[in-house]
């Protein structure tokens, strides 16, 4: 299902050497944005999720779809970028064997545990509420035995993909150990990235349109993820973020806002939301790819500059969010689904439910994550950071 100092990579893959406060803030807030994204899909946005309670109010669906689409244009790609910039130094510092072992522990163990213990009941919810399955949970397990018939990583597809990207990078480094870094970002590079992403996304979606899954991976968005991971390892360190020109913030923020506005504009020009936006030889699919190509790099830059230069909040908050971001990402799915089911029978407007479940999802996910890290013992902290 759909459905990214210390950053997401160091929480997931290695103990930090030091902390970079604003990157803690970016990483922590991205994890919370994942919660809001999935709650938006629950109450009207287009996308895949375990439980949906959509309304017939078109404006609500369009509003939540616009929010979710803007997220999808950049936020998981930014996770991959943050993970990648610390990967070269981690590999150099630890060596190939230790790097591989730690990646398998920090990424592989949560992935396996989620697929074994959390994915089956969540998929059962989807079968009951979206597939009209009338059987018990035991009957469902007979039909869909975990791991034997279907490996369903749920939101941890990101962890699965990051593990695969890390293994590929390890092989590349063994083949070409002298990869150089490129810490500078130029306007020409941003434009080139935007064009390349738009073209690759359009071509991939001719075969794998948005929503189509290959082993539970939405390949429609993988050009974004692969390119940003490649940018991160090419940069080689967080120095690339330090060198970002602060004057880029407002132009990048304006282009991000333009991208958000283009979603409802395109929907209205098309006369509604339909499958032509998902992929194929359609102007709708090409337009969405173009908007994503523009928004992806500029939104990443705007978010990084926003947290680096313009948000002045106590270091303790950023540290708390950063430390718990990986655990929040892992536990948020059952928390949000349970919160949505608890409000199922309450006569509340969908936007009201979106607000309430978002608050519950954020608060409870942080509480569960912090409790796991505090009381789970050394083994749990060894995985969650």
N, C-alpha and C positions, 0 to 999 in steps of 0.2 A: 504494500500500500504506500501511497504517497506520504503517495503522497504528494555543520555547517549548517629576557623576560619570559612569561608563560602565556600561551595562547591555547586555542583548541587543540593544537597538535601536542603541546606538552602535557596537557591534562590527559589526553588519550594515549599518548605514546611514550612519555618520558617525564621524570621529575624535573621541575624547572630549575634552571641555574639562578634566575632572578625573576622578578615580576615587572611587567610594564603595565602600569595602572590603566591607561586608556584602552589597551588591548584586552585587558580583563573586562572592561566595561563593554566593549564591542562584542566580545564573545558571549558574555553573560546575557546581554540584551538580545542577541541573535537567538539564543536558546529560548528566551521568553517569547520572541516573535514567532518561533515555530509553534508554540502553544496557541497563540492568537490565530495563526494561519489555519491550523486544523480545526479550531472552534468555528472559524468563519466558514469552512467547508461544511461543518455540521449544520449550520443554519442558513445556508443559501448559496455559498460560493461554488463554482464549478471545480471539481477535483475529486480525488479518491480518499475516502476515510471510512472507518469502521461503522460509524453511526451517523445517519443523516436525518434531519428533521426540517425539510425545506418547506417554505411557504409559497403560496400562490402569488405573492406580491412581487411583481417583476422588479420594481425599483430596489427592493431589499436585496434580491438576488444579484442585481447588477452592482449595487454598492459593495457587497461583500466579495463579489467576483473581482471587482477592480482592486480591492485591497489585497486579495490573494494573488492576483496576477502580478501586481507590483512587487510583492514579496518574491514570487517565483522568478522574476527577471534577474534577481541578483543574490538573494540571501543565502541559499545553499552554496552557490559559487563562492561567496565571500568566506564561508566556513572552510572550503577547500583551499582558498588562498591563504588564510590564516594558518591552516595546518601546514601548508607547503613551505612557507618561508623559514620555518625552524627545522625542517627535515634535513637539509644538507649538513648543518652543524651537528645535529643529533647523530647522524650516521658517522660523521668524521670523529666525533668525540667518543663514541661507544664501539665503533667497529661493526662490521656486518653481522656477526653472529649475535651479539648482544642487542643490536638494533632490531633484528628480525624477531628474536625471542620476546622482547618487550612489546613490539607491535602485536604479535600474536596473542600475548596475554591481555593487553589493554583493549584491543579491538576484538579479538576472537572470542574471549570468554563472555563478554556482554552479548555479543551477537548470538552465540550458541544458547545462552540462558534465555534470551528473549524468545528465540524461535521455539525452544522447548516448553517454556512455562507461561509466557505472557501472550505470545501470538495465538495459541489455540483458543483461549477464552475470548480474546478480542475478535478473532475471525468468526467464532460462534455467534457473537453479537451481530456481526455483519450478515451472516447467514439467516439469522432470525428476523432482523429488522429490514434487510434489503433483499433477501432471497426467499422470504416466506417459508423458511424451514421450520417445521413444527416439532421436530424431535428434541430429545434431551441432549445435554452436553455429552453424555456418554455415547449416545448414538452418533453424534457428530464426530467424536474421536474415532469411532469405528470406521466412519467414512473417510475421514481426513487425519490419519495418524501422524503426529508431529514427526518431521524429518524423514519418515519412511516414504510418504507420498509427495509431500510438498514442503520445501524449506521456505518459510515465510518470515523474512526479517522485519517486516513492518517498517516503522520509521528508521530502524537501524540499517536500512539499505545504505545510508550514508557511511556508517561504520564499515560495512562490507566493501563499499567502493573505495573508501580511504585505505583499507588494508590492501586491496588490489593495486591501487595507485602506488602505495609505498613499496610493494614488492617489485613492481615494474621499475620504479626509480632505483631500487637497490641493484637490479640487474643492469640498468643503464650505467650506473656508477662503476660497476665492475668492468663494464666494457669500455667506458670512457671516464677514467678516474679524474681527469683534469678539467672537468667542466668549469667554465668561468662564470662569475656572477655579473649581474647587470643591475646595479642599485638605482640607476636613474630612470625616471619616467618622463617621457616627452609627449607633447600633444599629438605628434605624428604616430607614436606608438598606440595611443588611445584610439585614434581614428582607425588605424589598421586593425586593431583588436575588434572594434565594433563591426567593421565590414566583414572580417573573417568569421566572427561569431554568427552574424546574420546569415551569411551564405551557408556555412556548415549546418546551422540549425535547420534551414529550409531543406537542404538536401537530405539530412537524416530523417526529417519528418515526412519525406516522401515514402519512406519505408516503415518507420516507426512513428506514427502521429502521436501527439500528446494524449496520454491516457493509456496507450498500448504498452504492455509490459513484457520484458524478456527476462525471465527468472526474477520477477518482481522488481526489475529495474526499469525506470522510464528513460529509455535511451534518447528520447526527444530532447532532454535537457543536458545530456552528457557532453555535447560540445562545450557548453558553458563551464562545466565542472573540470573537464580535462584541460581546457585552455587556462583557466585560473590556477589550477594546480601547477601547470607548467610555468606560468608566470611567477608563481611563488618560489619554486625551486630554482628558477633562473635568477631571481633576485638574490636568493641565498641567505638573507637575513632581514630582520625588521628595520634595518637601516633604510630600506626602500620607502618605508612609511614616514620616517623622519625627514626624508628629502622631498616629500610631496610639497609642492608650492601651495601655501595657504591661500593664495589668490584664486586658486582653482575652485574653492568651496562654492561660491555663489553660482558660477556658471554650471557646475556639476549638479548642484541642488535644483537649479532651474530646469535643466534637462531631465532630471528625475521626475520633477513635477509634471513636465510635459508628457513624459511616458505614462504617468498615472492618468492624466487627462485623456490620452489617446485611447485608452481601453474603452470607456463608455462612448467616445466619439465613433470608434470603429464599429462597436455593437449597434449604435443607432443608425449609422450609414448602411449597415448590413440588414437592418430590420429585426435584429435579435441575435441571440447567441446560438450558433449551430456548429456542426462538425467541420465546416470549411475553415474555421480558425485553427483547427487541430493539426492540419497538415495536408499536403497534396498540392496540385497545380491550381491554386486558388489565390486571388489577390488578398483575401483575408489572411491566409496562412503566411504569405510573403510579408504583409504589413506587420503582423505580430512578431515575426522574426526580425524585421527591421527595428521595431520598437525595442525588443529585447536586446538586440545588438548595441543600440545606443545607450539604453538605460543601464545595462550590466556594469560596464566599467565606470561610468560616471557616478552611479549610485554607490559603488564600492568606495570610490575616492571621497565622495561627499560624507559617507558615514565615518570613514577613518579620520577625515579632517574635523568633522563635528566633534568626535570624542577626543581627538588629540588637542584641539585648540579652543573649543567653544563651550564644552560642558565642564563646569567646575563643580564637581561633587566629591565628597570625601573619599579618600583612598580606600577606606574600610568597606564601603558599599561595593566598589568595583571589585575589590579582592574577594568579597563574599560571593558575588555573582559569578566571577571567574572560576573560583574554586569549585562551585557547585554546578557549573554549566553542563558538564558531561553527564553527571548523574540526573540532572533535570531532563536532559534530552532523552535519556533511557526510560525514565519512569513516567513521563508526561502522558503517554498514550492511555494507559489504564486509568489514570487519574481523571483525564478529561472525559473519557467515555463514561465512567461512573458518575461524574458530575452531571453530564448531559442526561443520562438515564434517570437520575434523581429528580431532574426538573421536567421530565417527559410529560407528566400529567398536569403540570401547573399552567393555567391559562395566562401566559405572558407573551408579549410581542417578541418575535424572533430576535430583534435587535436587543431587547431587554435580556433575553436568554443568552445572547452572544456576550453581553457585558458581564452578566453574573457568572457564567461558566468560565469566561476568560479570567476573571478575578479569582475564582475558585481554583482553576487550573494552575495559574501562576503561584498562588499562595501555597496550595497543598503540594505542588511539585517541588517547590523550594524547601518546604518543611520535610518532605520525605527524603529528598536528596541530602539535605544537611544531616538528618538523623542517620541515614545509611553511612555517611562518611564519618560521623562522630562515633556511632555505636557499633559499626560493622566490624571493627577490628582491623588489624594490620592487613589481612588478605584483601578485604573489601577496599580499603584505602589504596592498596597497591594497584588495584584496577581502576578505581574511580579518580584517583589523584588526591 
